[in-house]
Amino acid sequence: MESYSDTINQVNVTIAMGDMTEHTVDAFLVPQFSGGPSYGGVGGAVADSGAEIGMEKYHAHVKADGEQEFGSALLTKSGGGNSSHLLHVVSVGSERDQEFETVFKSVYNALQAAHDEGLTSVAAPALGTGIIGQLQDEQSARAMLSAVNLFSEKNPEADMSVSVVIFGSAAAYNGFLDILQNKTYQNAAPEVGQREFNMGQWVQGMQFHEDRENKYMNKIEKKDRIRRVRRYRPKR
């Protein structure tokens, strides 16, 4: 598995190719919808890896507390798999002109929640680059790594390791590597998402989401959930 490690101040940062759920860490960062769990992509893989209970905890939280704010983070036990906890971040379905800031806030709030709980290692996917994501790989890297930078500055005593795990894309891996090595995440300003919407990928991804949803949620909730997922299709 290809990987590269460096530091952002005192925080250890690794960019790796592979499957995030195969890493053994204190917490997996899981991108979620504001109105419930996302079982497409990362969420489905996390549930399949043994953390189904953790995904259900986010669902229960939303049912009890209502729609969640974009950029917020919720820490729960995972219930299984290679991490003891899940960091549910509300990042899926943000508007194109808000997604960079949403990803930035999601990562910062997740790291702060992990640190406050005494956790020291987090693995995350490339946020904002999924089937309805609107960030290019380099934009995601700038948003995520600038959040790590701010976290390190505000928590100089923190013992934290962050792994960004890229699934299947050498171009994305190289994009993250470039941002980390050249430190262009420093003082990064919000950007409008530049990733083009791909209808074919969206249809395929929504089918994967619905397949996983059918597996993990009861039928009554499933009907409502599908309606809410479809409204997140990005504008062209």
Residue pairs with C-beta under 8 A, 6 or more apart in sequence:
1 16
1 17
1 18
2 16
2 17
2 173
3 14
3 15
3 16
3 17
4 14
4 15
4 16
4 177
4 180
4 181
5 12
5 13
5 14
5 15
6 13
6 180
6 181
7 13
8 145
8 148
8 149
8 152
8 180
8 185
9 149
9 152
9 153
9 156
10 152
10 156
10 158
10 159
10 160
11 148
11 151
11 152
11 158
11 160
11 161
11 162
12 160
12 161
12 162
13 145
13 148
13 161
13 162
13 163
13 164
13 180
14 161
14 162
14 163
14 164
15 163
15 164
15 166
15 173
15 176
15 177
15 180
16 23
16 163
16 164
16 165
16 166
16 173
17 165
17 166
17 167
17 168
17 170
17 173
18 165
18 166
18 167
19 45
19 165
19 167
20 28
20 42
20 45
20 46
20 123
20 124
20 125
20 163
20 165
20 167
21 28
21 45
21 46
21 48
21 49
21 81
21 82
22 82
23 82
23 83
23 123
23 163
23 165
24 82
24 83
25 82
25 83
25 121
25 122
25 123
25 161
25 163
26 83
26 84
26 85
26 114
26 119
26 120
26 121
26 122
27 75
27 78
27 83
27 84
27 85
27 86
27 87
27 110
27 114
27 119
27 121
27 122
27 123
28 46
28 51
28 78
28 81
28 82
28 83
28 85
28 86
28 87
28 122
28 123
28 124
29 86
29 87
29 89
29 106
29 107
29 110
29 122
29 123
29 124
29 125
29 127
30 38
30 42
30 43
30 46
30 54
30 55
30 58
30 86
30 87
30 88
30 89
31 38
31 41
31 42
31 43
31 89
31 91
31 92
31 106
31 125
31 127
31 130
32 38
32 43
32 58
32 68
32 88
32 89
32 90
32 91
32 92
33 90
33 92
33 93
33 228
33 229
33 232
34 67
34 68
34 69
34 70
34 90
34 92
34 93
35 62
35 67
35 68
35 228
36 58
36 59
36 62
36 225
36 228
37 43
37 55
37 56
37 58
37 59
37 62
37 88
38 92
38 209
38 229
39 47
39 55
39 209
39 212
39 213
39 215
39 216
39 217
40 130
40 131
40 205
40 206
40 208
40 209
40 212
41 125
41 130
41 131
41 205
41 208
41 209
42 125
42 130
43 55
43 212
44 208
44 209
44 212
46 54
46 55
46 78
46 81
46 86
47 55
47 212
47 215
47 216
48 212
49 80
49 81
49 82
50 78
50 79
50 80
50 81
50 82
51 78
51 79
51 80
51 81
51 83
51 86
52 79
52 80
52 216
53 77
53 78
53 79
53 80
54 76
54 77
54 78
54 79
54 80
54 81
54 85
54 86
55 86
55 216
56 79
56 216
57 76
57 77
57 79
57 86
58 74
58 76
58 86
58 88
59 217
59 221
61 68
61 74
61 76
61 88
62 68
68 74
68 90
69 90
70 90
70 91
70 94
70 98
70 102
70 105
70 106
71 89
71 90
71 91
71 101
71 102
71 104
71 105
71 106
71 109
72 89
72 90
72 105
72 106
72 109
73 87
73 88
73 89
73 90
73 106
73 109
73 110
73 112
73 113
74 87
74 88
74 113
75 85
75 86
75 87
75 88
75 110
75 113
75 114
75 117
76 85
76 86
76 88
77 84
77 85
77 86
78 84
78 85
78 86
83 123
85 114
85 117
85 119
87 110
87 113
87 114
87 122
89 106
89 107
89 109
89 110
89 127
90 102
90 106
91 99
91 102
91 103
91 106
91 127
91 128
92 130
92 132
92 133
92 232
93 132
93 232
94 102
94 103
94 128
94 134
96 134
96 192
96 193
96 234
96 235
97 192
97 193
99 128
99 133
99 134
99 135
99 193
100 128
100 135
100 139
100 142
100 143
100 190
100 191
100 192
100 193
101 143
101 190
102 128
103 127
103 128
103 135
103 140
103 143
103 144
103 147
104 143
104 144
104 146
104 147
104 190
105 147
106 127
106 147
107 124
107 127
107 143
107 144
107 147
107 148
107 151
108 147
108 150
108 151
110 122
110 124
111 122
111 147
111 148
111 151
111 160
111 162
112 151
112 154
112 155
114 120
114 122
114 160
115 151
115 155
115 158
115 160
120 159
120 160
120 161
121 160
121 161
121 162
121 163
122 160
122 161
122 162
122 163
123 162
123 163
123 164
123 165
124 144
124 162
124 163
124 164
124 165
125 164
125 165
125 166
125 167
126 137
126 140
126 141
126 144
126 164
126 166
126 172
126 176
127 133
127 135
127 140
127 143
127 144
128 134
128 135
128 139
128 140
128 143
128 193
128 195
129 135
129 136
129 137
129 140
129 172
129 195
130 205
131 198
131 201
131 202
131 204
131 205
131 206
132 197
132 202
132 205
132 232
132 233
132 234
133 140
133 193
133 195
134 193
134 194
134 195
134 197
134 234
135 143
135 193
135 194
135 195
136 175
136 193
136 194
136 195
137 169
137 171
137 172
137 175
137 176
138 175
138 176
138 178
138 179
139 191
139 193
139 194
139 195
140 172
140 176
141 164
141 175
141 176
141 178
141 179
141 180
141 185
142 179
142 184
142 185
142 188
142 191
143 188
144 164
144 185
145 176
145 179
145 180
145 185
145 188
146 185
146 186
146 187
146 188
148 162
148 185
149 185
149 186
151 158
151 160
152 158
152 160
164 176
166 172
166 173
166 176
178 184
179 185
197 234
197 235
197 236
202 233
202 234
206 229
206 230
209 229
210 226
210 229
213 222
213 225
213 226
213 229
214 222
217 225
